[in-house]
Amino acid sequence: MDFILLRFMHHFMRIYPHIKDLYFIHVEKDLEQASIKEEGTLKGNIPIDEQFKMRMREEVEKYYRNDLSLNVRYKIVEGDPLKQLLHWSRIKHIDLIVAGKKVQQKGRGIVMQKLARKSDCSILFVPENYKPRFRKILIPVDFTKRTDNVFETACMIRNQLPHSKFICQHVVEVPSGYTRIGKTYEEFAEIMTGHARNKWKKYIEEHDIKCLDVQPEFISIENGSVAKSIIDFAHAQNIDMIMMGSKRQTNVSAFILGSVGEDLVNRDKDILLLLVKHQNKPYDFFKAMQKV
């Protein structure tokens, strides 16, 4: 997974060369235990954390050795992976966390969910099977404030990727009980979709998204997973990246994406997933993103 993330960042920084600080962090639950496990590979009396840092530097410099404009930092820390990632992202005022997602996660799915839920900054999940391209980008919409945020970010991305195609999708959840009013599923789905189309019409009247030139695809489901519908649509359309808006969970507010966002983090194994976080006010994603 390390190789995949390094390769991705190398590709990403050719698209966006303005990143100033790049932090690589390795979290070990117990460095003493790690020292015992690595006993056969350790060099002399050099402390294990320093050896881990040396290995990290050696791999990273294969990609960034000659980039004098980039501040590359390395950090080896001990403790709970989730707590340490959240802690250091706040200490270093990180703008974007880039996290890998293995096909076989063996429990890491819960860590990824919690990272998505609790992080203050935007997160880009890079799956093990990702394709290094940004030709088609999907934006699931629900016409709320989080839709505003992700559209603003998408317009900024369009400036950097003028040839990318943006596609919107709105999932219409058809409630059960339509037979009680003498309607079939198809009839009631059409009514619900009509309401959604009206919302979209009103939305584009109130928001300037001409930069994206998009029309949403309306897909209706009954008692199904919204996240699965998004993933199925993304694969059918050969989408390279999904963008969604989110907000950090606090004691008094719930994770805005709710089960949909967490389900997406768990379900998707092949498509880049960007969760856009706006803490106080909308901002230029690419302008602000200087620390990764």
N, C-alpha and C positions, 0 to 999 in steps of 0.2 A: 504493500500500500504506500510506503514511503516513496518509492520510485514513481508511482502513479501521481502522487501529489506534487512531487518535484517537476515532473514532466508537464503537469497541468499548469502550474504557476509559471513555468518558463513560457508556455504558449500564451497564457493570459497576459503576461507582462509585455508581450510583443504587441498585443491589442491595446493595452493601457500601460504606457511606460512611465507614468507619473508617480508610482508608488515610491515613497522615500525610505520607509523603514519596513523591514521584513523580519519577523520574529519566528524562529523555529523552537518549539518547546517539546520536550519529552517528559512525560510524567511517569515515575516509577513508584508503585505503591510502597515498596520497602527496599531501599538501596542496599541494606545489609543482606537481605535474602537474594537480591539480584547479584550481589558480589559472589555469593556462594554458587549460584547457578552458572555464572560466567567464569568461574575459576579457571577453567582450562583455556580461556581465550584472553585473559588479562595480561597486560604487559608490565612486568616488574612490580614496583611498589606505587605506581601511579593510582590515585584514588579512582574508584569506579565512576563517579560522576564526571570526572575530568576525561576519562577514557570514552564515556558515552558522548561527551561533547566533541572529542576529537573525531570520533566516527561520524557524528552528525556533520561536522564541518567538512570532512573529506567528501561525503556524498553531495552536500549542497554546493561545494565549490566546483563540482563538475558542470554546474549550470550557471553559476553566478560569479565565477572567479574574476572575470575581466570587467564587471560592471562597477565602475568607480563611483557612479552616482547613487548607488544603493547602499544603505546601511543594513547589513545583515547581522542579526543578533542571535545568540544561541542560549537556551536556558534548559538546565536539567533540574527538575524539582521532584520532591518526594511527597506522597500523600494521595488523597482521593482524586482521580483524574478529573471528574466533573468540577469539584470545588476548586482545584488548582487552575483549570482552564478559565473558569469564570473569574477567579480572583486576579489572575495575571492579565486577563483581557481588560479588566477595569483599571488595574494599577498602571498599565502601559497606554491607556486610552486608545485601545484598538478600534479601528473603523470596520474591519471585516475579519471574521474568523473563517478560515478554509479548513474544513474537516473531511476526512475520508470516510467512505462507507463500504465495508466489505460485503460481498455477496453472502457469505456465511458469517454472521455477526457474533453468534454465540454470546448473547447477552448485551452486546454493545448497543443494540437497538434502544434500550431503555436510557442509556447514557446520552445517545443522540437526541432522543425526545426531550429529555430534561435540558440539554444544552440549547435546543431550539426554543424551549419555553422560558428559560431563565436568563439567557444572554441579553446584555444591553445593546449589543451592536448587531449589524447584519451578519448573516451566516450563509456561506456557500457550501453545500454538501456535494462532494465529488464522489460519485459511485465508482466502484472498481472497474466497471465496464463502460465508462463514459467515452463519448466520441469527441475528439478535440476540435469542435467547430461550434459556431454560433449562427447558423443559417436561419433557423426557425425557433422563435421564442414564444412560449405560451403564457398568457396571463389569465388565470381564472378570476372572474369578477363577481362581486355581489352588490355593487353600487353603494358601498359604504365608504367611510373615511379611509379605510385601509386600501380600497380601490384607488382613491385619489393619490395616496402615497406611492403606490407601485406604478401608476401611470406616470407620475412625475419622474420617477427613477428611470422608467422605460424610455422616456423622451431623452434623458441624458445619455443613456446607453445607445440610443439611435444615433446620436451625434458621433459616437466612437465607432459604431458598426452600421454605417449607412446602408449596407446591402442586406442586412438581416431583415427577415420578415416576422412581424409580430401578429399573433393570432389570439383572440379573446375567446373565452368559453364561460358560459353561465349554466350552472346545473340547476334545473328546476325540480325541486323535490315535491312530488305529487302526494298529498296526504291521503291516508286511507279513509274510507267512508263515503266516497263519491257515488257508490251504488245507491246509497240512501236517498240521494236527490235525483235518481233516475239517469245517471250519466255512466257511460263506459269510461275505462281508463283513458282511452284515446281522446275522448271528448273533453274530459276534465283536464288532461295534460295540455290540450290545445288552449283551454281557457287560461290555465296558469302561465303558459308560455306567452300568451297575449299580454298578460299583466307584466311579465318580465320585459317584453319588447317595449312596452310603454315606459317602463322604468329606464331602459337604455336610452330611449328617445329623449326623455327629460334630462338624463345624465349628460348626454353630449351637448344639450342646449346650455347647460350650466357649467361645463368644463371644456377647456380647449385641449383636445387630444389629436388635433390635425396632424401633428408630427408623426403619429403612428399609422394613420390611414387604416383603421381596423373596423371590422364589423364582427360582433360576437356570434358564436355558434351556440344555439340553445339546445340543451340535451335534457330530457326529462327522465326521472327515475322514480321508482316506487319501492320504499323499504330497502333501498340499496345504499351502498357506500359512495358518498360524494367523492372521496379520494380515489376510489377505484375507477369511477367514471372519468375523473381527470386523467388518471394514468392511462386508461384504455384509449381515451381520445388522443393523448400525447403520442402514444405509440402508433396509432393509426395515421397520425399526421407527420410522423417522423420528426418530432420535436427534439431540439437539442438542449433546451433549458426551460424550466418552469420558474416563473417569478410569482411570489405571493407576498402580501404585506403581513406583518406581525407586530406584536407589541410585547415587551417583557412582562411576565407575570409578577404581580406584587401581592401583598397580603390582602389588598382591597380591590384588586382587579384580576380578572381571569385572562388567560392566554387567548388573545383575540382569534387566533385560528382554530382554537378548540381542537376537537377530535379530528377535524379535516387535516389540519397541518401536521399533527402528530402521526396520523395515519399515512400521510404522504411520505414523511421521513422514513417510516417503517417499510412501506410497500415498494417504493421505487428503487430499482437496482441498476438502472441504466442511464438515467437522465439527470443532468445537473439540476439542482434545486436551490434557488436563491430566495431566502427569507429576508425581506427588506424591513429594517427597523428604523422608525423615526421616533426618537425619544421625546423631543419637545416640539419641533416644527419641521416641515419638509426641508430637505436640503439637497444640494447637488451631490448625488451619490459619488460620481467619479471625482469631483473636485475635493470632496471631503475625505475620500478614501486614500489615505497616505500611509497608514500603518496597518499591516496585515500579519 
